[in-house]
Amino acid sequence: MQHQDITRRRFIQSTTAAAGLAAVGPASFGRRRRDTTLRVLSIGVIGTIGGADRDQINRHPEAEIVGLCDVDSNALAKAAEAHPGAFTCADYREAFDKYADKFDAVIVATPDHSHASIMTAALAAGKHVYGQKPLVQQLEELEILERAIRARPDLVTQVGAQRIAHAARRAAVDILKSGGLGKVIEVHIAFGGGALAGGHYFADGVLRDPIDPPSGFDYDLWLCGAQYEPCRPQMVQRQWRSWWNYGGGQIADWVVHLTDVLFYAFPELEHPVRVCSRTPSRDLRHFHADRVISTLTYAVDSERFANTTCNFYFYDTNLKPDRGHLGIGEGDWPSGIVTVVVCEGGTLVLAPEGPLEIWREKQKTDGMAWPGLPEYERFNHWHAWVDKALGKDTPHRWCPFEIGLRCTEPGLLAVKAAKYPGQVLEWDRRGLAFVNHSEATRTIVRREYRPEFAPIRM
């Protein structure tokens, strides 16, 4: 009965908010209040990046953190020192049910497995959303969140893809869009080396005996929609990324940062139609694979591509593409994390924040010297979201959820397909099914949610 009451209240809130937004339009959102301050609720107040998100947004002269929500009472108390007037709570549902009239927008910086539940609740309540990447943790949630943003077109969404503010990334978009390197042949992406050893962000893949949750930590709320299992070492707080039920490994963690330029340059890249992941990895009943090499295939009907398909090749845990195969000769990569776009007339190599390299006939040039590139204005990625939510016209709002979902999808497919190593899985995004593999459809597309924390389907 309690769940039904919560759902009913959310429905009333969402329909009322939608009606109000439809009446005034998104550009009037800030002006219809007595002031032009965007009132923001921060959910996941410290964690891996929640503190940075909260601090950056609060630095905007027309934004204010008015609410704090976290399952960790110690983190909540620490954040409250910086925002003494903000309301506090542990349960995101309480924030929407009790305090919805006090905030206009939400930061969602929680573990991946809770994103869809919290983000759909925010959108249903008529709130703008700044959401951390990857946007969702289950393949079905791609569709759940996509429907939610379509149902709330007046609301401003943005993914935590702050690296697009670096000039080299925007230059890469412009170079690829220009067609100056010729038709695209294939894409290679190396994701770095942290996942195998464990450490700050990743678990080491060893399943240890259950433990009590940390002091002051509400483990039941942390589980959110996931089914109950006991708390174990290296599970909650930072290292949840490695766990099958909560994160997406290193690939899902980085995929938005490394593919965003591709989806801006090539809107014809819609959804992968095929995935095959190979890995000699550990037992995947509890942890995500490492040392993954994955091939994702996109169907393309475009003169900007050399073939009717384009393959993305992903390399995890210090694995990298072969420079000889790519035709760029011997040498060092600009970073252990890199995006490589092979075209008929040359190859673009991009590190997350630059540098940007252009290779032709085994000769490297500085991509920033590409003829005709504009001067790239510096901007604050977080502040662009605030400006847009306040109805201001800004050219710097990059990576709305529509783009973020397209970036997230290949990462989720790559890591989940590792459950079936070496098997080619034919993916039907609209049908949310692997059409040639019923077992994969049954086991890696969706989860059974605890009802009281399930995403809102709109």
N, C-alpha and C positions, 0 to 999 in steps of 0.2 A: 504494500500500500504506500509506503514511503516513496518508493521509486516512481509510482504512478503520480503522486503529488508533485514530485520534482519535475517530471516530464510535463505535466499540465502547466505548471508555472512557467517553465521554459517556453512552451508553445505560446502562452499569452504574451510573454515578453517579446518573443521573436516576431509575432504578427504585429504587435503594437509598434515595435521599432521599425519594421519594414514599411508600415504605413506612413510613419513619420518621415522616413528617408525619402520615400516616393514623393511625398508632398513638397519637400524642400529641395530635393536634389543634392548630389554629393558636394557641389560647390558651396552650398549654403550651410553645410553641417556645422562649421565652427561659428558662423555668424548668428545662428538661431539661439545660441546661448548668450548670456550676459557678457561673456568675455570670449577671447579667441584662444584660450588655453586648451590644449588636448590633454584630457585627464586619462592617465594610463595605469592599468593594472599590470603588475609584473608577476608572472607565474613561473616559478623556478628562478629564485632571486640571486643565486650565486652559481653553484654547480660548475660546469665547464665554461660557459660563456654568458650565463644569465646576468652575472654582475656587470660585465662589459656592456651588454645590451641595455641594461637598466641605467647605467651611468651615462652612456652616450645619448640616449633619448632624453634623459633628465637635463642634459646640458643644453638642449634646444631652448631658446628663450620663451617659446610658446608651448612648452610641454611640461607636465608635472606628473611625477609618480605619486598617485593618490592611494594605491592599494598594493599590498604585498601578499603573495600566496606561496607557501612552500611546505612540503611534508617534513622538512628538517627544521625543528624549532630553533636550533642553534644558528642555522643560516638565516632564519627569519628574524631572530633577535639582532643579529649583526646588521642586516639590511635596514632594519627599522631605525638604527642609530642615524643613518643617513637621511631618513624620511620620517621624522618623528610624528608628523600629522597623518600618516597613511594608515588606513585600516589594515588589519592583518588577519589571516586565516590559513588553515592547513589544507582545506578541501576546496578544490576549484569549483565544485558544485555550490558550495556555500557562498562563494564570491558572486556567482551569477544570481543565485536565489535571494540573497540578502542585501547585496550592495550594488546591484546592476544600475541603479540610477546615479551612482557616484563616479562612474568612469565611462569613457567613450571608446577606449581602445585597449588592446591586450598585447603584451609580450608573452610568447609561449617558448620558454627555454628549458623544457623538461626532457627526460629521456624519450627516445624515439617512439617507444611503444604506447605512450600516452598522448602523442601529438594529435591524432585524429579525433580522439574523444574531446580534448580541450578545444581544439580549433573549431570543430563543428558546433560546440556549445557557444563559443564566442560569436560565430557568424549567425547562428540562430537567434542570439540575443541582440543582434544589430551592432556588433562591435568591430571596428577595424582591427586587423591582426598583423603583427610582426611575428613570424614564426621561424623557428630555427630549422636548419636542414639536418638530415633529409626530412621532407615534410611528413612522410608517413613511414610505417614499419611493415605493413602488410600490403600485398599487391591489390587486394580488394579495396583497401583504403584510398588508393589512387582515384577510384571511381567515386567513393563516398565523399571525399573532399572536393573533387571536381564538381559534383552535383551541388555541393553546398556553396561554392563560390559562384556558380551560375545562378543559384537562387538568390544571391545577395550581390548583384552587380554594382550597387552603389557603394559598397564597402571597399576600403583600400587594404590590400594585402601585400605583403612583401616578405621574401625569404632572406634569411641571414647569409647572404652571399656578398659580403662586404668587399671581397677582393676585386669585384668589377669596378670599384672606384679607382683602381690603379690604371694608369694610362695605357700600359702595354696590353691589357685585356681588351680595352675598348678599341685600341688600334688593330688588334687581331680580328675583332668583329668587322671593322671597316675593310681590312685587306681581304678577308674571305668574301664579304659581300660584293666587293668590287669585281671579283672574278679574275683578278690580275695574275693569279697563280694557275689559272686553267681549271679544268674540271677536277672535282674531288674524286680520289680513288678509294682511300680508306683512312681510318682514324686509329691512333694508338695512344693509350693513356696509361702511365705508370703512377701508382698510388702511394709510393713511399715504403718505409720499412718498419713501422712500429708494431704491426699486429702480431708478429710471431713471438717476440720476446716478452710481451706484456709490459707493465710499467705504469706510467702516469695515466694513460687513457685506456689501455687495453689489459685484459686479463691474460694469464699465461696458459689458459686452456686446461688446467688441472682441476678436476672436480673434487672439492674438499667437503668435509662434513659440515652439516648445518651449524649456524651460529645464531646468536641473538642479534637483531638489528642494532645499529649504533644507538647510543643514548640520545633520546630526544627525537628519534626518527620514526615516523609513522609508516611502517612497512606495508600495512594493508592499503593505505592510500597510494603509496608509491607503486604498488602493483597495478593500480588503475583497472583497466579492462582485462588484463591478463589473468589467467587462472592461477589459483594459489599454488605456490611451491615454497619450500623453506628458504630463508635467507642463507646465503653462503658467502665465504670470503671472496673478495674481488667481484662482487655483484652490484651492490647499490653505489650511489654517489658517482664516482667518475668512470668506473671500469665496466659499466653495463654494456658498453658498445660491443664487447666480444660475445655476449650471451645471445643465443638464438632467439629467445623470447622477448628480448628488450632492445637490442641494437641492430646494427647491420654490418658489423665489422669495419675494417678500414675503407673498403670500397664505398659502402653507402655513406660513410662519414664524409668522404671527400668528393663524391661524384658531382654534386651541384657546383662546387668550386671549379671543377675541371671540365665540365661540359657546357656551362652556360653560354660561352662564346659561340658554340656550334649551333645552339638552338636559336640564338639571336640572328646569326648569319644565314641559317638555312631553315626557315619555317616549314619547308617541305619534309623535314625529318620529323615524322609524327610519332610513331610507336614502333619499337622493335617487333619483328614478326618471328624471330627465332633466337634461341640462346643455347650455347653449349659451354659449360664450365668444366675445366679440368683441374684437379688438385690432388696431391698426395697427403691431404691434411688429416688432422686428428679426428676423433669421434665427434660427429656433428649432432648428437642428440641434445647437447647442452650449449655448444659453442659454435660460432661461425667459423668457416674455413679460413685458412691463411694459405699463402703460396698459390693463389688462384690465378689461372689464366683463363679468361673468358672471351668468347666471341659472340657479339650481338649483331644481328643483321637487321637493317632497315630496308624496306622496299621504297624506292624513289622513282618518281616519274618526272624527271627534271633534266633540262639541258645543262645544268650546273654540275651534274655528276657523270662520271665516266661510264657507269653501268646502271642497270636497273635495280641494283642493290648496293648498299654501302655497309661495310663491316666496321664495327667498333671493336678493337682488341684491348682488353683490360689486363693489367699486370699488377699483382699484389705482392707485398712483402719483399721489397727490394728487387723483384723481377723487372726486367726492362725489355723493350723491343730491341731487335738487332739492328745496329746502325748500318751495317753493310746491306741488309735486306732493304732498308729504307733508302739507300743510295746517298747517304750524307757523309760517308767516310768515317774514319777513326776520330776519336776525340772524346771530350767529357760532356756529359749532359749538363745543362745549366742548373739543374736541380734533380733530386731524386724523385720529385713529383712533377710530372710534365705531361702536356698535351701536344700531340704531334698530328698534324693534318697533312696527308700526302696527296699532292695534286699532280696533274700531268705536267705543269710548268714549274714545279718547285715544291718544297716542303716547309711548312710553318711549324716552328718549335716554340712552345710557350711555357714558361714556368709560372706558378700561381700568381705571383706579383711582378712578373717580368724576371729576367729579360725576355725579349721577343726576338727570335732568330728566323731568318729566311735563308734556306739552303737551295742553291742551284748548281748543278754539276759539281757537287762536293765542295762548293765554296760558300762560306757563310757571310751574310751581311746583317747589319743591324736593322731589325724590322721597323724601328721607330724612324728610320731614314726613308721609309717607303714614300715615293712621290705623292704629293697631294694630301697627306694626312693633316688634319687640323691641329691646332693647339688644344690639348685636352685640359679642360678646366678641372681643378681640384674640387671635390665635393665630399660631403659627409653622407654616407649611405643611409645611416639611421635617420638623419635629419630630413632626408628626402621623403621618407615615409611620413614623418610628422607633417611636413609641408603639404603633401598630397592629401592627407587625411583632413587637414584644415581647409581644403578647397583651393589651395594655391597651385598655380600652373608651374610645374617644375620639370625640366628635361632629364632630371637625374634619378628618377624612380625606376631602378632596374630590378628585375627578377620578381615580378608579381607571382602569385601562386600558380597562374596558368603556365608560366615558364618553369617554375620550380618543380611542378609535377612531372613535366617532360624530362627534366634533368634527373629527378629521383628514380624514375622507372627503370632505366637500364642498370642502375646500381643495385636495386632490389632484385631484379632478374638474375644478375650475375651471381650474387651471393646465395640466393635461394636455390638456384640451379645446381650449386655445388653439392646439394643432397643427392643429385643424380649425376655423378661425375662422368664426363665423356658422352653423355646422352644428349642428342639434339632434341630440344623441346620447342615445338611450334606454338607460338604465343598468339592468342586472340585477345587483344586488349579489351575490346568492347564486350566480348562474351566472358571475360575473366576466366579463361580456360586455356590449358595446353591441349590443343585439339588432337594430338597424337599420343597423349600420355594421361590417362584418367587418374592414375595414382598421384602424379605430380599436382594435378588440379586439386585433388582431395587434400593433399598434405602441405603445400607451400603457397597457396593463394590467399587463404583467409584464416582467421582464428575464431574460436568461440569465446565471446566476451562475457565477463561477469555483467549481468544485465544492468546493474545500477551504475556502471561506468561505460556502457557501450556508446560509440559515436552516434550522434543524431543524424538520421538519414533524412535528407531534405529533397 
